[in-house]
């Protein structure tokens, strides 16, 4: 698999990503029928057979168990595993070829099997099928009165251009399914830029979202059992001008942060993407940015490309908390990540223009709250364990 800059921070096989969406369309009517007929019975049957299957594959030496996090595990897995160890929960992961993220957790005779992160058995909702689908989410949230960006879903270039011509500029083009800003293009102002962004997103998704670019910073809110637990601000790799030092000097100083030595946060690199972003802002490395001017080096907020995070739960406006918990009640699911854009998190979304929700995540990266660059960490893993294994709660 060739390295793809648009897939950063984590590479994804374009063919697998695209075909998995298509196969999902084919499978969906069948699984919806089974859900209608049998309810949660199919899930319970799968749980009964999963562990024997895991053990058989290990016995045949086709798979293996790991009893502590491995280098390939995400920090989402690691922080959740660390909290399990604190509580005396025995947790292990099943690996089968390219398949991982299948976990077993045991505590005082109780056992749960889950993929990525667990959910409360009693709160699995129909929304789990569509909450990651940005197009469906947008349509349903509009009807519910939740703030979302104006736009639509396009399968063809002509439809993408039609949507582009009907909404305010600049716009964004992004895959209908997917996460971590893969193959997303922002700051689109011309039809030519739109076509390039559409083609980029189309590489991993048959459907492409074309929508108005909202104004402000990107935030992630994580809800457990419909309650907002934490909010983190996600920033692009950036520096702030002081009116004295050149952009190069500001960059070199920022990269001296010890936290940027990895493994979570990384130095800001000057590559082709950074050069294009600086050109868009009409600034060069030898220029002196004016005081308080923010200069960005990438369109992405990923920590892997130099982005940063700030925990802002305690300063989030009550109206914004209520809006996010409205999402939790509407989706009626026990684990949700909500990405939204707003200029000032301390002000109500009702008073802000061009703000809104851009996507939901059924398998959110809770580690964003555990390892912020700025602010006090929030132990989201503990709240999730309290829900799915309340017997393990540390008093």
N, C-alpha and C positions, 0 to 999 in steps of 0.2 A: 504494500500500500504506500503510495507516494505521499510525502509530507504535504499537507494542505494548510496554508496560512489562515484560511478562512475558518478552519476547524478549531483553531486555538481556543481554550487552553488544552484540550484533549482531542486527539485525532479520532475521526469516525470514518468508517468505510462508507463511501458515498453510495455504492451499489446496495449494500446491506440496508442502509438508512432508507433509501428510496423504495426498495422492494418490500421492506417491512411495513411501510405505510400502505402500499397496494394490497398486500396480504391481509392487513388489518381490515381494509374495506370488504374483502371477500369473506373473512371470518366473522365480521361483526353481526350480520343477520342471524347466523347460526348460534352464536353465543348469547345474543339477545333472546332468542327463542328458548334456549336452555335455561336462561335466568328466569324467564317468565314462567316456565313450566316447573322448574325445580327449586327456584329461589336460591338459597345459599347451600343447598345440598351438594352441588358440584364442588364447591370450595371445600366442604368438609371431607368429601371423598378424596379430593386431591391431597389434603393434609394427611389422611390416613395412609396413602400410598407413597407419599414423598420420602419419608425417612427410610422405609424398607428399600425403596429404589436407590437412595443415596448409599446405603450400606452395601447393597448388591454391587453397585458400580465400584465402590472402594474395594470390596472383596475380589472383584475381577481385575483390579488394578487399572481400571479405566478412569477413575476419579480419585480424589483424595480429600480428607478433611484437614483444615488448619484450625488450631486451637488458640491462636493469637493472630493479630493483624499481620498481613504480609505487605511487602513493599508495594505491591500492585493495588492494595486497598486504598480507597479514597479517605480523605480526612473526615468525611461524613461517617464512614464506617468506623474509623479509629476512635472518634470522640464518643460514639454510641457504645462501642466495645469497652472503652475505659470506664464508662459509667456502670456498665454491667459488672465489671470486675469489682468495682467498689462495693456493689450490693451483694456480691456472692453469687451472681447469676452465671451459670456455666453457658458460654456461648461459643459456637463453632461454625465454620463456614465450609460449604461443600463446593468443590471445584470439579468441573467436568469438561475438559477441553477448553473452549473459549467461554464456557458458561461459569459465571461466578455470581456473587451477590445473593446466593441462596444460604440462609442462616437458620440455625436451630438454637433456641435458648431454653434452658431448663432451670427451674427454681422450686425447691420443696415439692417435688412431684408434679408440677405443672410444666407443660412443654408447649412452645409455640414455634411454628415454622413460618418464615417470611422471606420476602424478596426485597432486599435493600433496607427498608425500615418497616417495622410492624404497624398494623392498624388495630384498633379495638374491634373485636368480632361483631359487636352489636351495632356499630356505627358505619359499616360499609354501605355506601350509597350509590344509586344509579349514576350520580355525577362523576364517579371515578372513571367511567368509560370515556367521558368527553372533556373533563376539566383541563387536560393538557392540550386540547385542540383549540388553537387560538381563534379560529374562525367561528366555531360553535360557541365558544366562551363569549366572544364579543357580542354575538347576536342575542344570547340569553341574558347577558348582563345589561344590555341596552333595555330590554323589556322589563328587567327588574329594577331599573332606575339607578344602576351602579355606573360610575363614570368610566368610560372607555374612549379610545381614540376613534375619530371618524375614519371610515375606510371600508375595505371589503376583501374578498378572497378571489384570486385569479388563477385559472388553469392555463390560459393562453396569454401571449404577449399583448394581443389586442385588448383583452379584458383588463389587463394590468394598466395599460395606457388610458383606458376609459375611466378607471377608478382614479388614476393619477390626475387626470384633467378635471375631475369633479370635486377635489378636496384641496384644502389650503396647503401651501408649500412652506417649508420643506416636508418631505415624506420619508417613510421608512419602507424598505422591502425586506421581508424575513420569511423563513420557512413556516408553514402552517403548524407543523409539529417539529419539536426540537427544543434544545435548551442551551444555556451558556453562551448565547449570542452567536452561535455558529451560523456562518453564511448570511449574516445580517448586514445590511447597508443603511447608513443613516445620512442625513444632510443631502437628500436628493432634491434637486431643484429643476432639472431639465429632463425632457423625454429620453435623451441619450443616456443620462445617468440612471434613469429608471430602468431602461432595458438592461443595462449592465447589472444592476442590483437584482432584477428579476431572474436573469440567467444564473447568477451566483446562488440565489436561494433555491432555484429549480434543481440544482445538482443533487440536493438531498431530500427534496420534498416535491411531490407532484403539484401541490397547491401552494400558492405564495400569498402572504398577507401584504397588502398595500394600504398604508394608513398614515394619517397625519402624524408628524413628529411632535410629540408633546414637549413641553418646556419644563426644565428643572433637572433635578438629580434623580438617579434611580435608587429605589428603596426596595428592600425585601422584608415582608412581614411574614412571620411563621405562626400558624395557628394550630393548637393542640386541643382536640375536643371542642372546636368552635370558638375557643378563647385565644385572643392575641397574646402570645408569650414574649415575642421579641421583634424589634425592628432594627435593621442595619442599613446604613447608607453605603452605597457602592459607587466609588469614583473611578473614573478613567485614570490612567497614568498621567500625572499632571504636576505642574509646579505653579507657584503664585509669584508674580512679579513684585519687586520691591523698588523699582525705579532707579536702582543703582547697579545691580549685577546683570551680566549678560545671561541669556537663556542657557548657554552652555555651562556657565558657572552655577546657576541655580540647579541645573540638572545634576551636575557633579556633586553638589552639596546634598541634594535629596538622596542620591544613590549611596551616600555614606551611612545611611541608617543601618544599624546592625540587623534590624528585622528584615531588610531587603536581601540578606545573604541566603535566604531560603530556610526551610523548604516550602513555607507557605507564601511568603511575599518575595518578590523578585525585583531586581534592578530594572530601571527603565532603559530600554535599548533604542538606539537610533538605527532603524532599518528602513526598508522601502515604505512600509506602512506609516512609520513615524514621519518620514520626509513628506509624504503626501498630506498627512494631517497638518503639519506645520505650513505647508504651502497653502492649504485651504484657509488657514488663519493669517496668511500673508506675513509670516515672521520667519526669521532665520536664527540659527544658533548664536550668531554674534550680535544679534540685536538685544537691546535692553528693554524688557517688557515694563510697561508702566506699573506703578504701585497698585497692588490688589488685582491685577489682571490675571486670569487663569489661563494657562497655556496647556493644551492637551496633546499627548503624543500618540494616541490611538483612539479609535471609535469604540473600543471594547472596554468593559469594566473588569475583565478577568484579572485575578491576582497573578496568574501566570505570565501576563504581559506587562506587569507593573502596576496594576490597579490596586486600590486600597479600600479598606472598609472602616466604618465608624459606627459603633453601637449608639443608637439614638432613642431607645425605647422610652426612657424617662422624660424626653422632651416632646414626644409625639402628641399632637393636639387631640383632645377627646373625640372630636368629630371624625378624625382620621381613624382612631381606634374603633369607633362604632361602625364606620364604613367597612373596615376590614373584617370585623366580626359579623357584619351583615353578609359578607361573602361566605363566612364559615357556616352561618345558619342556612343560607341558600343552597350551598353545595352539600350541607349535612354530612360531612365527612370528618374523620377524626384527625387527619394530618394533611395540611395544606400550606404551600408556600405561595405568596402573592407578590408579584413584582408590580410596582406602580411608580409613576413619575410625578413629582410635585416640586415646586420651587422652594417652598419653605415648610418643612415638616411640623413646625411649631404653629402654623396657621391652618385653619379649617380648609379642607378641599373645596368646600362650597364657595369660598372666597377667592379661590385660585382659578385662573383661566388656563386652558390647555393642559390640565392635569388629568390623570386617570390610570386605570389598571391596564397593564399591557399583556400579562399572562398569569396563569396559575400553574403550580407544579404539584403533582401528586407524590413525588419523591424528592422533596426539597433538600438542599445542601444545608443541613442544620449547623455544620461546622462554621458557617459564616458568622454565627453568633458566638461560637466558642472561642474563636481566634481572631477577634478584630484587631486591626492595627491601632486604632484609637478607641478609647472608651472601655467600659467595664464589661467583661464577658458575661453572657447569659447562658445558663446550663439548660438548654432546650432538651438535651438527651434525658435529663432527669425527669422532666415533665412528661416525656413520652413513655418512659419506663413506668412512671407512677400510674399512667393510664392503662397500659397493656399488662403490667404485672404489679398491681398495687400491693401485693404481699411483700414486695422487695423494698418498699419505700423506707428510706433512711430517716429515722425519727430524731 
